[in-house]
Amino acid sequence: MAVIVASAHAALARGSDQGSDQGSDQAWEHWGGDAGGTRFSPLNQITPANVDRLVHAWTYRTGDLDHRIAAVGGRIKFEATPLLVENSLIFCTPFNEVIALDPRTGAQKWRFDPKLSDSQRPANRYACRGVAHWTDESAPPDAACRSRIFTGTNDARLIALDARTGEPCEGFGAQGQVKVEIERTLQWPGEFQITSAPVVGHGVVVVGSSIADNRSVEAPYGTVRGFDARTGALRWSFDPLVHDGITAGHANVWAPMSVDEASGLVFLPTSSPSPDFFGGGRPGNNDHADSVVALHIETGALAWSFQTVHHDVWDYDLPAQPTLARIDTGAGERDVVIQPTKQGFLFVLDRDTGKPVWPVEERPVPQGAAEGEQLSPTQPFPTHVPPLLPQRFARDDLFKLPLIGNSSCEAQLAPLRNDGLYTPPSTQGTLLYPMTGGGVNWGGVAFDPVHRIVYANVTRAIHIIRLIPRAEADTMAPPRGVDFGPQRGAPFAMTRAVAMSKLGLLCNAPPWGEMVAVDLKAGRILWRSTVGTSEDRAPFGLAFKWGTPLVNGVAVTAGGLVFTGAMDAYLRAFDAASGTELWQGRLPVPGVANPMTYQWHGEQYVVIAAGGHSEAGTTLGDSVVAFRLARDGEAPSLWSRTIDRPGGRLAGETLVALFVLLLFSVVIWRWRFART
């Protein structure tokens, strides 16, 4: 563990002139900025005019890279977003350690270790996206655990800590912990875990779960649970899936949830029933799966539910936090829920009733599924807000390098069934576009309540899905290089693979990752901007602006900026009005987490967890990195740069020419070698 403080002499020189008055400081008290997940900050100190003055403030390392990552074979995802509460930045590591830092220096204030086992083998890797904060207003101001941090763990515990000291809350469960009881026997300890932050409202703390996909029909139930925030006693449980005699599990809530304190509702983004790619054993729409579900947070009683996918066999579950906003619909102001999807849809629902604000049409979708399957003949399509990305892949959309082409991708994709969105899985092989990790993922969207604009990161990539008949699946060795799901209890197993060329490039043409700005009232896309380059993956650090996959989200500020990380090692700032990329902050490894911003003693900071992404094959790390504006007399930082800096990088056209020349040289060399 180490703390690196930039410009220590400047910090010391400021000394006592900061004072102790924090009345003007702005906190980030929830994982999504606020309880509704808008990821909006009213801070405006950093603007498009001065963002080029951002410098590295400090870096904190958790120590996981030195002590834990190797022990678990690198199976981690550092996706946490810190909170600023009780004068501390508080976050969780992939191993569910909770750490509090000094907001100005990044120095550690306290640390809690739940002693997670290295042998758990969690299905979705060791991960923790964040923690929740709650204040017990009925407790005396100086009482222990009046201010609490709640965190879920990879081994299915809910833990309550004193937000000021990190000590477990003795009155909560047993020594500050509650073990979540799981209805079905697990196949191994890591089949069931908690990865997203809990949410709290009306004295109830609510947790979902992340469950291994495609293992069997009889998977664990996706039960959501509400616990008393003071005692840890179970108040209620809600199984999203209406079983009606079927044996399926899942429909769990693995993505972050939202709370409307005023109405007492908690909003759940539910997932698909088990298994993901064959639903013959679960006929019907599978109500409350793949749905936005609103519950009364005090009782767990259902208020309403809106389904975004009927009878899901594509793993198009809801991966993102429902964002609560107030918008002008053109017919007046309404409180709404904005729900992004993997397909690139934005569903906008009335917050009290769950009914669409603008018409949603049931449109016919491809049929002719595998034997025993019972597809829904239609699926819901929003009509007012356009999709955030294309939803159909054609031959012309192949990524073809000049002079080289892309024959390996053509050979992969040509035999596949490809009838557009909702083409069913098949033994022939099905082209799934957007992929199951496409569109908007767990990072969610951001909403600017002043300009009424939605900002979202989206991924464009293809999955190849293939059903394997049971007799063949039971005798075959799991294929290498693809995701294999046995789907035990179903007549088919499945394989899933990202469509990539032999050069290691995605088969679909760039951009592979974009930020999109949407005017909800007008129902139109305002701008798109490519996010990320090949700099950290390509030979010689060539920075092709092709975009990178983007599972993480963004933060938007009143200063007119949108911040985001990517699968390369930069934190970026974009002009919120135009989408122009203005600034890059260098990170030790990619920051595949949602950034946050706060003001401390009059200075605005922007912070992101930089840990890389093991599933994407990036370099891994364990850092939390902060930036702020340069102080008077402070030298520019090597961590920071404006992207249009003269001489900063070669022009994109020059890089492309160099890359093509390199490839052409390799082809010629291989041809000459073969002739000899």
Helices and strands as residue ranges (DSSP letters): E 2-5, H 8-14, G 15-18, E 40-41, G 51-53, E 54-61, H 64-67, G 70-72, E 76-77, E 83-85, E 88-92, E 98-101, E 108-112, E 126-127, E 132-135, E 147-152, E 157-162, E 177-179, G 189-191, E 192-193, E 199-201, E 204-207, E 210-211, E 224-228, E 234-238, E 258-260, E 265-269, E 291-296, E 302-307, E 323-328, E 333-340, E 346-350, E 360-364, E 378-382, G 395-397, H 407-413, E 430-432, E 445-448, E 453-459, E 463-469, H 470-473, E 483-485, E 492-498, E 513-519, E 524-530, G 539-541, E 554-557, E 561-564, E 570-575, E 581-586, E 596-600, E 603-610, G 614-616, E 623-629, E 640-642, H 652-675
